[in-house]
Amino acid sequence: MATDVDVKGTDGVWRPMTVLTALSMRPDDRKTRSFRCRECKGHVTLHRQSKDGEKEAHAQHVTRWTGCPRSDCYDEHGLRPHPNPAL
């Protein structure tokens, strides 16, 4: 599970950020930003920590991708760019 992401700033520049920091942004600010995987550059969604604390806050690919080590379906054939990258 990825605990950090790239966030597209209002200036169009991608910057690294932890998922916890991204989740602490005002909801209106989060809606206007794009989030992507730091490895394969695919779109991701942010998820809060589970209520029972078993799963930490994390990011998941919007479209599963076997070419990313951060994906739950990684095929272990090396990192490959996502076919639908967040630009």
C-alpha positions in Angstrom: 0.0 0.0 0.0 1.2 3.5 -0.9 1.4 6.0 2.0 2.7 8.8 -0.2 1.5 10.2 -3.5 2.2 13.0 -6.0 -0.3 15.9 -5.8 -0.8 18.4 -8.7 -0.6 21.9 -7.3 -2.7 24.9 -8.5 0.4 25.9 -10.5 0.3 22.6 -12.4 3.5 21.2 -10.7 3.4 17.7 -9.2 4.8 17.5 -5.6 5.2 14.6 -3.2 2.9 14.4 -0.2 1.9 11.8 2.4 -1.6 10.5 2.1 -2.3 11.7 5.7 -1.3 15.3 4.7 -3.4 15.0 1.5 -6.4 13.8 3.5 -6.1 16.7 5.9 -6.6 19.2 3.0 -9.9 21.0 3.0 -12.5 18.9 1.0 -12.9 21.6 -1.6 -9.2 21.8 -2.1 -8.9 18.0 -2.5 -11.7 18.0 -5.1 -9.7 20.4 -7.3 -6.5 18.4 -7.1 -5.2 15.4 -8.9 -3.4 12.6 -7.1 -1.1 10.0 -8.7 1.1 7.1 -7.8 4.7 8.2 -7.2 6.0 5.1 -9.1 3.9 4.4 -12.2 2.1 7.9 -12.4 -1.3 6.3 -12.6 -4.4 8.0 -11.0 -5.0 7.1 -7.3 -7.7 7.6 -4.8 -7.1 8.3 -1.1 -8.4 6.2 1.7 -8.5 7.0 5.4 -7.2 4.6 8.1 -9.7 1.8 8.9 -11.9 2.3 12.0 -10.3 -0.7 13.6 -6.8 0.6 12.8 -5.9 -2.5 10.9 -5.3 -0.6 7.6 -3.4 2.7 7.6 -4.3 5.6 5.4 -3.2 4.8 1.9 -3.7 5.4 -1.8 -5.1 2.8 -4.3 -4.9 2.9 -8.1 -8.1 3.9 -9.7 -7.4 1.3 -12.4 -5.4 -1.7 -11.2 -2.0 -2.0 -12.8 0.2 -5.1 -12.7 3.2 -3.0 -13.7 3.5 -1.1 -10.4 5.1 -2.4 -7.2 2.6 -0.4 -5.1 -0.3 -2.2 -6.7 -2.1 -5.1 -5.0 -1.8 -7.0 -8.3 1.9 -6.4 -9.1 3.2 -9.1 -11.4 6.9 -8.6 -10.3 8.1 -8.0 -13.9 9.5 -4.6 -13.0 8.0 -1.1 -12.8 6.3 0.0 -16.0 4.5 3.3 -16.6 0.7 3.2 -16.2 -1.1 3.0 -19.5 -3.4 5.8 -18.3 -1.1 8.2 -16.5 -2.2 11.3 -14.6 -0.6 14.2 -16.5 
